[in-house]
Amino acid sequence: MVVETRYLELDSKGENHIIDLTPRIMRELEKTKVTNGIMTVFVPGSTGAVTTLEYEPGLIRDLPSALERIAPKNIYYAHDETWHDGNGHSHVRASLIGPSLTIPFVDRKLLLGTWQQVVFLELDIRPRRRKIVLQIIGE
């Protein structure tokens, strides 16, 4: 078994910025020595998240709207009393979506659905520089 770790760096525009990672992830996978296995995509930090969706304009608008209904900005969050940074909702949203996902691959091709892309969601209230971890495991 082989384990390779790679990194993607990106700059977000702040809250609700959704970035399609799929092309960059696929390029990294093509460079690896691993032919078959799994790739874990992980974002360090507590206000970013990774998931899959169909990366199209409607869903890019729908997802932030859904998150606003689930964890609204304009309600009380005890976190905001601790740090006074106004991003309590960002932490809750990131916790609900999660910081990572694992994708199988065969012949260095991700086994994603036809309309499925891997995306990073910036949930913090300000622009951030992010480093995404890709861990590739297989043979």
Backbone hydrogen bonds in HBPLUS format (Angstrom, degrees):
<---DONOR---> <-ACCEPTOR-->    atom                        ^
c    i                          cat <-CA-CA->   ^        H-A-AA   ^      H-
h    n   atom  resd res      DA  || num        DHA   H-A  angle D-A-AA Bond
n    s   type  num  typ     dist DA aas  dist angle  dist       angle   num
A0002-VAL N   A0138-GLY O   2.69 MM 136  5.42 165.5  1.72 161.8 167.1     1
A0138-GLY N   A0002-VAL O   3.01 MM 136  5.42 155.2  2.07 151.8 158.5     2
A0004-GLU N   A0136-ILE O   2.82 MM 132  5.08 160.5  1.86 148.6 155.4     3
A0136-ILE N   A0004-GLU O   2.73 MM 132  5.08 170.4  1.74 165.1 166.3     4
A0006-ARG N   A0134-LEU O   2.82 MM 128  5.05 164.3  1.84 152.1 157.6     5
A0134-LEU N   A0006-ARG O   2.81 MM 128  5.05 169.0  1.83 153.3 150.1     6
A0008-LEU N   A0132-ILE O   2.88 MM 124  4.96 155.6  1.94 141.5 148.9     7
A0132-ILE N   A0008-LEU O   2.68 MM 124  4.96 159.2  1.72 157.0 159.9     8
A0010-LEU N   A0130-ARG O   2.91 MM 120  5.31 156.7  1.96 149.9 154.2     9
A0130-ARG N   A0010-LEU O   2.75 MM 120  5.31 169.7  1.76 164.3 167.6    10
A0012-SER N   A0128-ARG O   2.77 MM 116  5.26 170.5  1.78 164.9 165.6    11
A0017-HIS N   A0014-GLY O   3.02 MM   3  5.86 142.5  2.17 150.7 154.4    12
A0015-GLU N   A0124-ASP O   2.81 MM 109  5.11  99.3  2.47 146.0 166.6    13
A0016-ASN N   A0122-GLU O   2.81 MM 106  5.58 136.5  1.99 160.7 163.0    14
A0122-GLU N   A0017-HIS O   2.90 MM 105  5.24 172.2  1.91 157.9 160.5    15
A0019-ILE N   A0120-PHE O   2.90 MM 101  5.18 163.4  1.92 152.1 157.4    16
A0120-PHE N   A0019-ILE O   2.88 MM 101  5.18 158.3  1.93 147.9 153.9    17
A0021-LEU N   A0118-VAL O   2.80 MM  97  5.53 152.1  1.88 149.5 158.1    18
A0025-ILE N   A0021-LEU O   2.91 MM   4  6.02 160.3  1.95 161.9 167.8    19
A0026-MET N   A0022-THR O   2.92 MM   4  6.05 164.2  1.95 158.9 162.8    20
A0027-ARG N   A0023-PRO O   3.05 MM   4  6.27 152.2  2.13 142.3 149.5    21
A0028-GLU N   A0024-ARG O   3.11 MM   4  6.36 156.9  2.16 144.5 150.2    22
A0029-LEU N   A0025-ILE O   2.96 MM   4  6.24 154.8  2.03 150.0 157.2    23
A0030-GLU N   A0026-MET O   2.98 MM   4  6.22 153.0  2.06 147.1 153.7    24
A0031-LYS N   A0028-GLU O   3.18 MM   3  5.25 135.3  2.39  97.1 108.9    25
A0032-THR N   A0029-LEU O   3.20 MM   3  5.33 150.3  2.30 104.0 112.5    26
A0108-ARG N   A0035-THR O   2.89 MM  73  5.04 157.1  1.94 152.7 146.2    27
A0139-GLU N   A0036-ASN O   2.93 MM 103  5.65 155.0  2.00 162.4 167.5    28
A0037-GLY N   A0105-PHE O   3.04 MM  68  5.47 165.2  2.06 145.5 147.8    29
A0105-PHE N   A0037-GLY O   2.83 MM  68  5.47 152.3  1.90 151.1 148.3    30
A0038-ILE N   A0137-ILE O   2.83 MM  99  5.42 156.6  1.88 159.5 166.7    31
A0137-ILE N   A0038-ILE O   2.88 MM  99  5.42 172.7  1.89 168.2 170.7    32
A0039-MET N   A0103-ILE O   2.81 MM  64  5.22 154.5  1.87 143.4 151.8    33
A0103-ILE N   A0039-MET O   2.79 MM  64  5.22 161.0  1.83 147.9 153.3    34
A0040-THR N   A0135-GLN O   2.81 MM  95  5.12 164.2  1.84 148.0 151.8    35
A0135-GLN N   A0040-THR O   2.91 MM  95  5.12 163.0  1.94 147.2 152.9    36
A0041-VAL N   A0101-LEU O   2.88 MM  60  5.51 164.3  1.90 165.5 170.8    37
A0101-LEU N   A0041-VAL O   3.04 MM  60  5.51 141.3  2.19 143.0 154.5    38
A0042-PHE N   A0133-VAL O   2.88 MM  91  5.06 161.7  1.91 151.4 156.2    39
A0133-VAL N   A0042-PHE O   2.80 MM  91  5.06 166.9  1.82 164.0 162.4    40
A0043-VAL N   A0099-PRO O   2.87 MM  56  5.30 154.3  1.93 151.2 159.8    41
A0123-LEU N   A0047-THR O   3.02 MM  76  5.32 145.6  2.14 160.0 165.8    42
A0049-ALA N   A0121-LEU O   3.09 MM  72  5.14 146.6  2.21 141.0 149.0    43
A0121-LEU N   A0049-ALA O   2.83 MM  72  5.14 164.4  1.86 146.0 148.6    44
A0050-VAL N   A0098-GLY O   3.08 MM  48  6.38 155.4  2.14 156.3 160.8    45
A0051-THR N   A0119-VAL O   3.09 MM  68  5.59 157.4  2.14 151.1 157.9    46
A0119-VAL N   A0051-THR O   2.84 MM  68  5.59 172.9  1.85 159.0 161.3    47
A0053-LEU N   A0117-GLN O   3.00 MM  64  5.51 148.3  2.10 146.1 156.2    48
A0117-GLN N   A0053-LEU O   2.86 MM  64  5.51 159.5  1.90 141.9 148.1    49
A0056-GLU N   A0054-GLU O   2.86 MM   2  5.81 117.2  2.26 116.2  99.4    50
A0060-ILE N   A0056-GLU O   3.01 MM   4  6.15 151.9  2.09 156.0 163.5    51
A0061-ARG N   A0057-PRO O   3.19 MM   4  6.42 137.0  2.38 140.2 149.2    52
A0061-ARG N   A0058-GLY O   3.17 MM   3  5.34 134.2  2.39  97.9 109.7    53
A0062-ASP N   A0058-GLY O   2.82 MM   4  6.06 152.8  1.90 144.5 153.8    54
A0063-LEU N   A0059-LEU O   2.98 MM   4  5.84 172.3  1.99 148.4 148.4    55
A0066-ALA N   A0062-ASP O   2.86 MM   4  6.11 155.7  1.92 156.2 163.2    56
A0067-LEU N   A0063-LEU O   2.93 MM   4  6.20 160.2  1.97 156.0 161.4    57
A0068-GLU N   A0064-PRO O   2.95 MM   4  6.14 145.6  2.07 141.8 150.8    58
A0069-ARG N   A0065-SER O   3.18 MM   4  6.52 143.6  2.32 141.3 150.1    59
A0069-ARG N   A0066-ALA O   3.12 MM   3  5.18 124.0  2.45  95.3 109.2    60
A0070-ILE N   A0066-ALA O   3.03 MM   4  6.34 147.6  2.14 146.0 155.3    61
A0071-ALA N   A0067-LEU O   2.80 MM   4  5.81 173.3  1.80 155.1 157.4    62
A0080-ASP N   A0077-TYR O   3.01 MM   3  5.68 141.1  2.16 116.2 124.7    63
A0081-GLU N   A0078-ALA O   2.94 MM   3  5.32 137.6  2.13 108.2 120.0    64
A0082-THR N   A0078-ALA O   3.32 MM   4  6.77 145.7  2.45 146.6 156.1    65
A0082-THR N   A0079-HIS O   3.04 MM   3  5.12 123.0  2.37  97.1 111.8    66
A0083-TRP N   A0079-HIS O   3.13 MM   4  6.47 164.2  2.15 162.6 163.7    67
A0084-HIS N   A0080-ASP O   2.69 MM   4  4.63 132.3  1.91 119.4 132.9    68
A0090-SER N   A0087-ASN O   2.96 MM   3  5.01 124.9  2.27  97.4 112.4    69
A0091-HIS N   A0087-ASN O   3.25 MM   4  6.70 151.8  2.34 154.0 159.6    70
A0092-VAL N   A0088-GLY O   3.18 MM   4  6.51 161.9  2.22 151.0 155.8    71
A0093-ARG N   A0089-HIS O   2.94 MM   4  6.08 167.4  1.96 150.2 153.7    72
A0094-ALA N   A0090-SER O   2.97 MM   4  6.12 162.0  2.01 147.3 152.5    73
A0095-SER N   A0091-HIS O   2.97 MM   4  6.14 152.7  2.05 145.4 152.9    74
A0096-LEU N   A0092-VAL O   3.06 MM   4  6.35 149.2  2.16 148.5 156.5    75
A0097-ILE N   A0093-ARG O   3.14 MM   4  6.44 154.6  2.20 151.8 157.8    76
A0098-GLY N   A0094-ALA O   2.79 MM   4  5.68 161.3  1.83 151.7 157.4    77
A0111-LEU N   A0104-PRO O   2.99 MM   7  5.80 164.9  2.01 156.3 151.7    78
A0106-VAL N   A0109-LYS O   3.04 MM   3  5.35 150.9  2.13 146.1 144.6    79
A0109-LYS N   A0106-VAL O   2.91 MM   3  5.35 146.9  2.02 113.2 122.9    80
A0116-GLN N   A0113-GLY O   3.11 MM   3  4.95 168.8  2.12 111.7 112.5    81
